[in-house]
């Protein structure tokens, strides 16, 4: 399992990327989760944190998935997504700070997820400002998702894409979404 703490990354494509799609020596890495991701910062990157197949096999949650927690992540002037996740399950994001670049406002998003399956995403005490969209959820994001005690100061705090998923399947067959804010 991974530990990444107190790192600063600047002027790059993807500051922090986690891909859990491999099985090696009998370990299903996409079920292992991220042990620690805390105190990390990125500046002027295309994406701040990207997760693929984290707690998910690409077709739904893994029963053996371990939770992953991102703590105190700060993303400054990210061009596209401060955090994006695809095929992700059991992800908690605590004390996220995002500051968008007003010169790139049309593209900047705090979080992007759910264009592929995702669920059990928890966002605690986010402070997302200066982005076009605070949280973009695609049609495949069934949830449950939870936001607690957050600040969104963006052109739009959230966009829920209800039309179709990334693989062109129409959303009617994807079932209801579960989203809680408190």
N, C-alpha and C positions, 0 to 999 in steps of 0.2 A: 504494500500500500504506500501511497505517496505522502510526503510531508514537504510543503513549500511555504516558507514564512519569511516575512520582512524583506522581500525583493522589490527592486525598482526596475521597470523596463520602460524604455522610451524609443519613439520613432521606429516602429516595426509594424509588420503585418499583423500577426497574432501574438499578443504578449504572453498569454498562458493558454496552452491547449492540452486537453486530456482526451485520449482516445482509448476506450476500454473494450475493443472488439476482439482481442486475441485470447486464445486459450493456450497456456504454456505450462508444461510440467503438471498437468491436471488442474491448474487453477484457472477459473473463469474470471478473467480480469475485469470484465464489465460488471461483475457482481461485487467486486472487492470494495468499491467506493474510494473516496479520497479521505485519507486519515486526517490530514491537516492542511488547510490553505488559509493562512491568516496574515494580516498586516501587509499584504502585497499592494503595490501601486503601479499603475501604468499611465504614461503620458503620450499623447499624439500618436496612437496606434490605430490600425483599422478596427481591431477587436481587442477587448481587454481580457476576457476569459471565455474559452470555448470548450464545451464538453459534448462528446459524441459517445453514444452507447454506454452511458453511465447508469447502472442499475436496470438496464433494459437490453434485450437481445435484438432489438430492431423490429420486433413484432409484439411488444408488450413488456410489462414489468417482469423481472426475474424473481421467483420466490425466494432465492437465496441472497438477494441484493442487500448490501450494507449501506447505511445512510452516508451521505457526503455533506460536509458543512463548509461554506465559505464565510470567513469572518473578517470584518474590517477591510474589505477590498475597496480601493479608491481608483476610479478611472477618470482621468482628466482629458478633455478634448479628444475623445475617441470619435473617429470618423463614422463608423457604422454602429456596432453594437458593443456596449460595455460588457454585457454578458449574453452569450447565446448558447442554447442547449438544444440538442437533437437526440431523440430516443433516450430521454433522461427520466429517471425515477428516483425518488427519495433524496432530493437536493434541498438543503436549507441554506439560505443566504441571509446572513445577519450583519446589520450595520453597514450596508452598502452605500457608498457615496459616489455619485456620478455627476460630472459637470460637462455639459455639452459645449461644443464650439458653435457659436451663433453663425459663423461663416459657413458652416456645414449643416445647418439646422434641418434641411430637407431630408437628410439621410440618418441623422443621429437618433439612436434608440437606446434607452436604458437597458432593457432586457428584450430578447427575442427568443421565443420558444414555442413549440407546438406545431411547427410546420411538419414535423414528424411526431410520432407518439411521445407524449410526456405526461407525467402525473406525479402527484405528491411533491409539488414544489411549494416551499414556504419562504416567504420574504418578510423578514422582521426588521423594523426600524429603517427602511430605506430612505435615502435623501437623494432624489433624482431630479436634477434641474437643468434647464437649458437644452433639452432634447426635443425632437419633433414628437416622439412617442415615448412614454414612460415604460410600458410593457406591451409588446406586440405578441398576441397569442394567435397562432394559426388554428385551422379547423380541426387538426388531429389532437389538440390539447384537451383531453377529457377531464383532467384533474384527478383528484381534488387539488386545488390550489388555495393558498392562504396568504393574505397580506395583513400584517399587524403593525399599527403605529407608524405609518409612513407619510412621507412628504413627496408629492409629485408636483413639480412646477414646470410643466412642459406644454407644448402646443396641444397635445392630447395625452391624457394620463394613460389610456389603454386603447388598443384597437383589437377587437375580437373578430377575426376573419371567419365568417360563417359560410362563405361561398364554397370553397373546395380545399382539399388538402394538397400537399406538394405533389403527390402522385396522381393528381387530377380526379381523385374520387370525390364525389359530391358529399357534402357534409351531412345530408339527411341520413345516411347510413352509419354515421359515426357515433350516434347516441348523444345524450345530454352532457353538458359540461357542469362541473361543480367548482364554484369559485366563492370564497368567503373573504370578506374584508371586515376588520374590527379594529 
